[in-house]
Amino acid sequence: MNNENQNTPSDEVVFSQPTKHDGAAMWELVTNSTLDTNSSYKYILMSEYFSDTCVVAKQNNQVVGFITAFIPPKKQDAVFVWQVGVDASQRGKGIASKMLHYLLESDACQDIQFVEATITPDNKASQSLFQKLARDFNTEFTSSEFFTKDVFPGDEHEEELKFIVGPIKK
């Protein structure tokens, strides 16, 4: 009998770096939510090439949450969080916050001082998530105009404000 499983409830949420095999489940989670849907290829690509800065949350080996993120080539002290997704059945349990902490504790983020993201003005849940991160690390939280509505094709996409949390001291 495996001792590790004796102490782990079967419904526990476990955090890890994704593999390319998690990409499809990440995409399915997005298609069943209100998040902007990218191609399935994006999630597979992020899981393969940017796994060091991405996170999956799994319950019973099923993806119930994820973060896709990367370290911008011209800003090595920041991690840019592209997307955070949590299955509807898991919302309100702090999984998004726990995934952000897991990401910041990873080897890839040991030199990270800032967390950046773009968020639409009406996405109060995401804004609250990053404000909580700033409180957790007792640091600054700023927002500014970034991708204005005129840079997007058509009239379907709101502007994206840039949010920065930091400097983060671990």
C-alpha positions, 0 to 999 in steps of 0.5 A: 500500500502506498503511504502517500495516498493514505494521508491524501484525501481523494478530493484534495486539489493538487498543484503542479506544472502542466504537461502538453497532455493537460492543454486540452483539459485547460482549453475545455475549462475555458470553453465552459466559462466566460474567459476569452477562448484561445485556440486549443493549440495555445494551451498545449503550447503553453503547457509544453514550452512555458510549463515552468511558469504555468500551473494546473490544479487537479482534483482526482487527476482532473484539471479544475484550474490553471494559470498560463504565464510567462516571463517577458524577455525584456523584463526578467524580473516580472511574470506576466499572467496571461490567463487564470481559469477555475472550474465553476465547481471550485470557485470560492475555494481560493484555488486561483490565489493558491495557484498564484502562490504556487507559481511564485514559489516555483524555481522559475520565479525565484527572481521575480519581483513583479506580477503583471496582468491585463484585465478588462475594467468589468472583470472585478473578480480578477482585479480582486485576485491581484489586489489580494496577492498584493495584500498577501505580499504586503506590497503595491498594486497599481493599474494603468491604461494599456491596451486601449479598445482601438488596438483590437479589431472590431468592437467586441473586445473591451480595453485591457488595463495593466495591473502590476503587483510588486515589488514582491519580497519572498 
